[in-house]
Amino acid sequence: MPKVVIYTTDYCPFCTRAKALLRSKQVDFEEIDVSRDPLLQDEVRRLSGRRTVPQIFVDGTSVGGFDELSELDAAGELDRLLGIEP
């Protein structure tokens, strides 16, 4: 299964939704909470080019945030990306 990393904050409802979607797929992920760490906030901006969270990466490739994750799921592409058998 691919490595999934999600950058979050502890007060973000979209982060909660993204984690719930990944859990519903039974996907293990590494969560990096950037709430109180400016260096981690800079890191996620550098990696994703975005200032918002969540930012989700699959095998080091940026997937985007919750909206993009949800769109991939609706299109049937998320399972393929995560290596989940139909």
N, C-alpha and C positions, 0 to 999 in steps of 0.2 A: 504494500500500500504506500502511496506517496506520502512524503512528509508535509504536514499542514501546520503552518504557523499563523496565528492570529494576534495582531496588535490591538489592544483594547484599553478602555478606561473603565473604572469601577462604576461610573455614573451614566453609562451610555446604553440606552435601550436597544439601539441597533446592534451593539456588541452582544447583548443578551440574546437577541433573535438569531444572530449568526451562529453563536455557539449552540443554541438549541437545534438549529437546522443541521449542523454538523453532527451533533449527538444523535439526532434522529436517524442519521445515516450510519451510526455506529462507527464514526471516524474519530480516531485519536488525533489530538492536536496539541501543539504547544501554545500556551497563551502567554503573551508578554504584555503586562499591564504597564502602560506608559503614563498613568495618572499623575504621578508625582516625580517623574524623572525627565528633566529637560533634555538630557543626552539621548534617552530612548525616543523621545518625541522627535528630536532632530534625525535620529536614525531612520525612523519609519517614514519621515518626509523624504529623506534622501533615497530610500529604497523604492518608495511608491510614487513619489512626485506629488503626493497629496497631503493635506493637513488634517483630514478627518479620520476617525476610527469608526468601525473597525477597518483594518487593512488586512487582507487575507492573502497568504502566499501558499502555493502548492508547488512543492519541489523547487522553491526559490523564485518562482514566477508569480508576479502579482496578478491576482484575480480581481482585485478591487475591494469594494465594501459589501455591505449586506445586500444592497440593491442588485449588484452584479451577481452575487452568489445566488440570490433568489431567482434571477433571470436565467442563470445557467441551469438551475434545478427545473424551472418551468419548461425549459427547452429540451430537457432530457440529457443535457451535456454534463451536468455535475457528476453523475454516477460514473460516466466514462472517464472524466478527469481524475476522479478519486480512485479509479480502478475497481469499482463495485460492479460485480457481475449482474446482468439483468435477471 
